[in-house]
Amino acid sequence: MKSLLACYRAVIKTKLAERMAYRTDFAISVLLMLLGDFMIPLVTLLVYRSGASFPGWTLQEALLIQAVFTLAKGVAFPFFFGIVSTTLYHVREGSFDVFLLKPRPILFLTMMNAFDLDDFGRLISGGVLFGLALSGVPAPSALHWIQFAVLFLCSLLVLFAFSLFLSGLLFKWVGSSRVYDMFDSMSMFGMYPGTIFSKVFQQLFTYVIPIAMIGFLPASALLGKGADGAWLSMGMSIVFCGAGLMFWHGMLRNYTSAGG
Amino acid sequence: MQSLRFVRAVAFATYKEWAAYRSHMAVSIFIGPVYFLVQYFIWHAVYASQDILNGFTLSEMLTYYGVMSVITYLTFDFADWNLQMLIRTGKYVTFILRPVSHVGFALAQKVGHRTLGFWMEFIPVFLIYLFIFKIKLLPPQPFWAVLSIILGFLMTFFVNYSIGLTAFWLTNAEGVRRVFLLMRDITAGVFVPLSFFPDGLQNVLFYLPFQFMQYVPVRVYIGSYELAGITMSIPQVVGLQAIAVLCMWGVCQLLVHLGARKFTGVGV
């Protein structure tokens, strides 16, 4: 464990030094993350400003769902979601073999290599959005905070599972950056109140592919709205993550290298 | 005649090259409808309490997003990414030595890439929207719609190419490129129709080139145009779009000229 942490620390230091070679680009990238993450909330704001709304949800409540979603991505993207881009790049270039030769767990090495400083912009934007949205709703009780914390951890598990599925796909589907588009399109379901979707989709995204866990369910817990099936969905998130791990390792076993 | 042969040859080579990765493009058949499905639920919920929102009925709003989605498959472009990569790595130098302009080469590449996109992305997604979502996707004035899409195709290319040209001044233009792309998408009406923006901002958006990339083709396709309280007939707005494309072509040529003087072939 100690040696793993030492590896991680060394990689962070190197990545920081590497990124500081292009400081302006780094600053712009972080700023861009902030702007980019405000896009969906901006659309929500424009919709509410024109007098419309999501039935049963105030502007602040709707924004809170999107804030929690952004915050979860803000934690996931710098620390582990980058395994998708790492796999994409190294499998395509034929350099993934290097990970196989090193004396550490392969998934850990992939995650470590994927550490991305730029994505901390998402964490900042998530935090800002979360603070803004929270200031407009009644203060949650301690119990609601605990429920939120547990469900937020599950949202990270779901994102981790997604990163494993997408990354695993790239061992066979070499070089396809469209996996990001696939994730973006599917995860959109987690950015809005689950109640606006049909019953079939609500159940699909709560109990089968727990996308509702990324934003909707933790935000509902914080608002004291207690969405149906949150605890069952929590169990499903753990199963989903386990399936992701199995899938990733299964795909890794099928990796045949590109001969780079 | 020789230019036409050149465009055809480059477009065909690009088509063949990308056809090797056709599964990457075919994913749009999944992604497009999933995005649309989210919009479908959002707007159904929003319109539960009212019939008209900023001049759009529910049916018109879904048509807007449906048309926006399919038109994007025809005008999609990444000339900016390609160009900034060529400049950053120094590979642009090989184009300076060739007896053809890189602008023409990149445009021909886009023609080839989008020809493949036409039947791998546009047609399947169009049919899904038309027959499964029952979206009205047949334009009332087909001639003007096609003309406006062609102009939107050119406008998207010239704007993106100009963004890519910033790499002549910045060693790593990726951050700037992404800022531009984000602002471009917002001001082109990709996220939400421009008529949702505050009045003051709509007045600014009217004078920017970005509405001519997607917002105008979508509105022409639907059959009516309105922005910042200004209403125009379809031939008028397509005429204005043509003038804007010519101006953007001029800006692009000027930037190419200025950038070439800055180029040092770093990385070669």
Interface residues (C-beta under 8 A of the other chain):
Chain A: Y22 T24 D25 F26 A27 I28 S29 L31 L32 L35 G36 M39 I40 L42 V43 L46 V47 S50 G51 A52 S53 F54 P55 W173 G175 S176 S177 R178 D181 M182 S185 M186 M188 F189 Y192 P193 I196 F197 S198 F201
Chain B: Y21 S23 H24 V27 S28 F30 I31 V34 Y35 V38 F41 I42 H44 A45 V46 Y47 A48 S49 Q50 L53 N54 L170 T171 N172 A173 E174 G175 V176 R178 V179 L182 I186 F191 V192 F196 F197
